[in-house]
Amino acid sequence: MAPGIWQILIVVVLVALLFGAGRISGLMGEVAKGITSFRKGLKEGAEGEEDEAESSSISEDPPAAPAEASREDEKTRQ
């Protein structure tokens, strides 16, 4: 059974009385900031993936030689 309009109204009034209008509006402001930063992060992530794809196809650097790393390890052990 779906709640009626009066039941929803009573719940809203009780929540407003318990938490206060200032606290609820502050909480909603924080939720809005979180959503905005999440969307911004998604947009930057998508742009970053496109940049990585372009840069990897343009320049392919050879990986570092493992022999250099083993020489450094030998020096630190001695």
N, C-alpha and C positions, 0 to 999 in steps of 0.2 A: 504494500500500500504506500503510495507516494505521499510525502508530507504536504499539507495544505499551506496556503499563503499565511494564515494566522500562526501556524506552528513555526514557520520559518521566521516570521516577524518576532515572535516571542524569544526565540533562540538568539536572534541578532540583538535584541534589547538586553537580554541577560549577559551576553558577552560584552556589550558596551558598558554595562554597569560594573561588571567584574574587573575588566582590564582598563577601562577608561579610554576616552576618545584619543588622548595624546599618545598613549602607548600603542594603540592599534595603528594610528596613522604613521608613527615612527617605524613600526614593524613593516608596514606596507611599503614605506620608503626604502627600507633596507632590501626588501624582496625585489623591488624595481631596480635598484642598483645592481643587485646580483644578476638579474636577468640581462641587464644591459651589458655588464662586463662579460657574461657568458657569450652573448651574441658577438661582441667585439672579438673575443678570443677565437670563436669559430671562423670569423671572417679573416683574421690574421693567420690562422692555421691553414686555411685554404690558399691564401696568397703565398704563404711560405712553402707549401708543397709544390706550387707551380714554379716558384723561383728555384727550388732544388732540382726539379726536373729539367729546367732550362739550363742551369749551371752544370749539371752532370753530363748533359749531352754536348755541351760546348767544350768543356775542358775536362779531360780525364787524366788526373795525376796518377803516376804509378805509386803503389803503396810503399811504405818505408821498408827498407831492407831489414830482415830479421838478424842478419849478421852483425849489424851495428849494435843492436840491442844486446846480443850475447857478449860482445866485447865490453860493453858497459857493465854488464853483470859480472864479468870476470874481474874487472878493475875494482869493483866495490867489494868483492869477496876477498881480495888480497889485501 
